Amino acid sequence: MDTESYVLPVREVIRETADACSIAFDLTDEAAGKFDYKPGQFLTLAVPSEQTGLVARCYSLSSSPVSDQPLTVTVKRTVDGYASNWLCDNLKAGDTLRVLPPSGIFTPASLDVDLLLFAGGSGVTPIISIARTALANGTGKIVVFYANRDQDSVIFAEEWARLSAENPDRLIVVHWLESVQGLPTQDQLKAFAATFSTYTSFCCGPAPFMKAVSTALRELEFPRERRHQEKFVSLGGNPFGDVEEIRAAEADLAAADDADEPADDGPSFGPVKVEVELDGEDWTFEDWDGKKLLLDFLEEKGVPAPFSCREGNCSACACVVLEGDLSMKHNEVLDKADLDDGIRLTCQAQAQSETLKISFNG
Ligand SMILES: Cc1cc2nc3c(=O)[nH]c(=O)nc-3n(C[C@H](O)[C@H](O)[C@H](O)COP(=O)(O)OP(=O)(O)OC[C@H]3O[C@@H](n4cnc5c(N)ncnc54)[C@H](O)[C@@H]3O)c2cc1C
């Protein structure tokens, strides 16, 4: 993972449905090796805007990292949304976009387990990447429950049919159409999932759908480690700011802070020792004041920690706490089970212990 953005040429824009398009990118020499990804991860795109210069939005990869498909995201129009409509209306082959490398923790730890995949609408994007990858490189069975408004809204309808025909012993895809069956209720989802109670689940879709699936799975006593979900939200911040400029501004702020009375914000104990694992490299620092947000501190130290929104709204900067503890000033994305698993958003994290060990290798 990386914090620098890359300008990627658009190879192709594919109209998937009236409301959705896929954007396939080519990799430049500079970007090669920076865009390796796991199924279920997302890219952050800088969408041009005359009003604000750019709008940053996350889009999950629908392609599979183990196929020869180009790096592809799939965007569904949000009613009155800016970025999704701009992408679907304006982007064409040969254009370029600034893109942050892949991030995210919505990815199977093993491709060999049996998978129960729930998708609603555009939530199919990370789900099809997981399914494609597990079919190609895994050994388990895969059951997909895909809910849509009507037949015309089904993204990748032909691809699901092809994958099912090619993998009759491993893949079952159940399409649920609101126009025919109404919205799936929690009881219906529970009855469906009951047959697959030993599977590992991944769910992505509109909030009410995810809530119904999550409650159904909890009632069926799916343990936390077999329940995963991805929330689609719009970023409020801009992770594409010039990194040097941000660091300089932060250094100015830190100097101003030093001159002032220390703010009553964060832990009261002294310097914190923090050990960090990231992409096979280890760092140890002994001079974190524990109050400065951990991501800011790591960036100051030159650690290429991943991030996207910087507002606690996405999981790009998530780490796992191996020793010690971190509190967060703001968190819109991790649920209680994530917190119990030691996952924290470094962009919002302050120390809760004098020694700390964290890992970004998830
Ligand atoms: C991890 C993750 C993965 C995701 N994956 C996908 C995916 O695979 N597919 C998908 O479709 N979605 C995905 N999303 C959701 C996606 O990031 C956006 O939230 C979604 O596309 C809606 O964005 P939007 O800009 O169209 O709508 P909104 O966020 O609702 O846009 C409206 C906002 O834009 C502002 N605005 C309006 N006009 C302008 C202008 N001219 N300039 C600047 N700002 C303006 C308005 O003030 C308003 O706040 C994902 C989100 C996350 C966090």
The ligand as an ORCA input file, in Angstrom:
! r2SCAN-3c Opt
* xyz 0 1
  C     -14.575      1.515      0.605
  C     -15.612      2.051     -0.368
  C     -15.830      1.388     -1.556
  C     -16.787      1.862     -2.450
  N     -16.986      1.166     -3.613
  C     -17.927      1.586     -4.483
  C     -18.164      0.876     -5.696
  O     -17.508     -0.122     -5.982
  N     -19.118      1.335     -6.543
  C     -19.865      2.444     -6.259
  O     -20.715      2.813     -7.086
  N     -19.673      3.138     -5.100
  C     -18.717      2.753     -4.227
  N     -18.502      3.460     -3.072
  C     -19.287      4.688     -2.819
  C     -18.629      5.887     -3.546
  O     -17.366      6.158     -2.951
  C     -19.460      7.161     -3.432
  O     -19.849      7.343     -2.090
  C     -20.677      7.141     -4.329
  O     -20.309      6.968     -5.699
  C     -21.479      8.454     -4.202
  O     -20.646      9.537     -4.517
  P     -21.212     10.785     -5.308
  O     -20.176     11.848     -5.306
  O     -21.769     10.381     -6.619
  O     -22.458     11.200     -4.432
  P     -22.487     12.162     -3.189
  O     -21.369     11.901     -2.256
  O     -23.859     12.106     -2.637
  O     -22.252     13.532     -3.926
  C     -22.860     14.648     -3.562
  C     -21.806     15.539     -2.903
  O     -20.998     16.123     -3.919
  C     -20.896     17.512     -3.689
  N     -20.888     18.183     -4.991
  C     -21.918     18.388     -5.822
  N     -21.499     18.990     -6.968
  C     -20.157     19.158     -6.842
  C     -19.143     19.714     -7.663
  N     -19.412     20.215     -8.892
  N     -17.862     19.717     -7.194
  C     -17.586     19.216     -5.981
  N     -18.496     18.681     -5.137
  C     -19.764     18.657     -5.571
  C     -22.135     17.916     -2.893
  O     -21.794     18.941     -2.004
  C     -22.461     16.655     -2.141
  O     -21.837     16.677     -0.870
  C     -17.543      3.025     -2.155
  C     -17.285      3.699     -0.962
  C     -16.342      3.229     -0.074
  C     -16.052      3.967      1.203
*
